[in-house]
Amino acid sequence: MEVAIIGAGITGIHAALELAAQGHAVVVFERSGSVASESSFAQGGLSAPALSGVWGALCGSQPLALQGSSLSHPAWRWAARQARTQRDDTIAATLRTLAQQSLARSTVLRRQLQLDHERSEGLLLLVRSEAQARKAQALAESWQQAGVSHAWRDAAQCRQHEPGLNPDIPLHGGWHLPEAEATNGRELCLLLKQAAQRLGVHFSFHTEVRQLQAGKRPALTHGPAPQAGLPAVSPRQDANSAAGPATLPSPREVQTHSFDAVLVCGAQLEDPLLHQLGLKPALRQVWGRTLTAPLRQLEAFPDLGPRANLIDDEQQVILSRLGQRVRVSGGASFQPPSRGDKGFEALHAVLHDWFPGAIQPQQVQYWQGSRLMSADGLPLLGASGADGIWLNLAHGGQGAAMAAGAAQVMAALIGGRDPGLDLTPFAAARRG
């Protein structure tokens, strides 16, 4: 089959690789100049199946993406919808299965393709107080029922696991989740792109898809993309800039091509394609931010910074070890970042709480970007409702966690095979 993929972020790259591995002829259309240039550029990259579908349960009220919203904001209606989803044990189990499948597939790909990129394994979910631990007890019980590997660690054991933790900060304990990892998504996408090209995948960068026409042979109209803004990061601070450009000549005029299937993996809320598919009412744009910095290397203090990955339960902030760097992510919002907001200051504060003096502050890389999220927090996976057009969208903050598994699911569906997973909760027809 001839398959077109729209979007070269982490979901699109994984999908291209899976489809090509099954013998399909794949073309990827991307409006930017390289892979992972927008939502996937410097996202947190945490993959933790135990937390899939329940992110935010520990703060007792709203998911991470909704923190900072006023009570009158429509975001709280979304919060209620997500809370109902999180309480649905069947959906939570499906999400966990997809995340576990994704993590397992990522491990296989890393070994088969001999991928060498920044990553770390294991997660400590840190709890600052006994009261907060009681709030999270239901989550721990759900792990027990689902057979998820986890273990409670008291404060002393947490500090043994992460000896760089600030000894002066209050710490009640935490859960250790060994089946978790964090990955430098941009670096991974560059490596997966090379692997996909070896399988015959073609990439068309600086190319904007302007129209889709459904049918047995769906048509895709595309042309040169307007010059988009660069990710919000200084080029001299981009640790991956040495990878160089990864582009092919873009079309000089509007063209239309037909395929056997079109898979939409990348979109923003304003994209006309979403209007054509009738999806805009089901989606919202969520803004997130990360900071990444090299760790200080001091012989007298060998344990500066985290060894693996941590979540501050109270602040809902993730700290991840990526090679000799640390990445801090959190504080996402429905509102686009504004001049003078203190989002990055909040990330710095959490990092300083747990690992004071651990980074080289003059080399901090700041990034902020947006992604699509559905009202119930679930991705759009499967048929779009229009013949020949498929969806792999709206993973919210779990794109890195779900990308490899979602790619397997979509490759099976497009190839006419049973994906082995009930995708009803992810159907586009549910309308968020």
Salt bridges, closest charged atoms under 4 A:
GLU2 OE1 - ARG217 NH1 3.04
GLU18 OE2 - ARG105 NE 2.63
GLU38 OE1 - ARG31 NH2 2.97
GLU118 OE1 - ARG325 NH2 2.70
GLU121 OE2 - ARG110 NH2 3.95
GLU121 OE2 - ARG119 NH2 2.69
GLU130 OE2 - ARG134 NH1 3.72
GLU181 OE1 - ARG110 NH1 3.62
GLU181 OE1 - ARG119 NH2 2.78
GLU208 OE1 - ARG210 NE 3.69
ASP260 OD1 - ARG217 NH1 3.05
ASP271 OD1 - ARG31 NH1 3.24
ASP303 OD1 - ARG307 NH2 3.61
ASP312 OD2 - ARG128 NH2 2.39
ASP341 OD2 - ARG289 NH2 3.05
GLU345 OE1 - LYS342 NZ 3.97
ASP353 OD2 - ARG128 NH2 3.33
ASP376 OD2 - ARG430 NE 2.69
